[in-house]
Amino acid sequence: MKNTAGQSPCRPAALLGRRGLPLLLASLLFFWGCASKTIVVTIPPKVDLQAYKVIGVIEFGAEGEDALRLDATQKFLQSLQAAQQGVLLLELGSEKDVLRSVGAETLDAPAIRAIAAKNGVDAVLTGLVKVSEAKPELQLGRDFKSLSAKASVDGGLSAKIRESRSGATLWTNSASGKWSIASLNITDRGSSSFGLSDPQAKYDKMVTALVNSVTEDFWPTYQRRRVDE
């Protein structure tokens, strides 16, 4: 089909005088763009949870901030079900109670097999969230006339999924980082600034970031690819 000017939309313009080479290059790029297109391809997740009918979930353990235990567990489950809709997750309770129910003391392979058999699950998900105590940091300016201070916490999250028949680990991942919760800056002129984060909001942001990082294996990704016509 021809356009109103009587030329194909991908036909290069005429090349004249000193502008010939730039016009030629521009025309070649234009022609290449018209002769190809891109499509978005979905890349399946690295780990397909649909392979397991039911996954048993033991509440995550916590070191440093026990209040984050349930928050981290629920955010993790929400991320899993958002990534792969339809996956069945059976919440089994705390690690202590689950172990007691099968007469075990640690989450070793025999305990995982017993837990799976008792609850009728095909795999068992466990995790651990860690938060350090606030660590103050002082820094003197290069001119020795200013001082800055801040307090931060280190956070980490690890999780694993173990197969029910053998107790062997099917998948595991972890993430860690540092989050500032307070800051103070003082200059030689006496001026200062102070910032204090809402601890609860900061911890919520930290747990969300850790969960998003650890669960990335369950999410599909998208890649743009060129297709020649």
Sequence and secondary structure as in RCSB ss.txt:
>XXXX:A:sequence
MKNTAGQSPCRPAALLGRRGLPLLLASLLFFWGCASKTIVVTIPPKVDLQAYKVIGVIEFGAEGEDALRLDATQK
FLQSLQAAQQGVLLLELGSEKDVLRSVGAETLDAPAIRAIAAKNGVDAVLTGLVKVSEAKPELQLGRDFKSLSAK
ASVDGGLSAKIRESRSGATLWTNSASGKWSIASLNITDRGSSSFGLSDPQAKYDKMVTALVNSVTEDFWPTYQRR
RVDE
>XXXX:A:secstr
   TTSS TT      GGGHHHHHHHHHHHHHHHHEEEEEEEE  SS GGGSSEEEEE  EEES TTHHHHHHHH
HHHHHHHHSTT EEEEEE HHHHHHHTT SS  HHHHHHHHHHHT SEEEEEEEEE   EEEEEE TTSS EEEE
EEEEEEEEEEEEETTT  EEEEEEEEEEEEEEEEEE TTS EEEEE  HHHHHHHHHHHHHHHHGGGGS EEEEE
EEE 
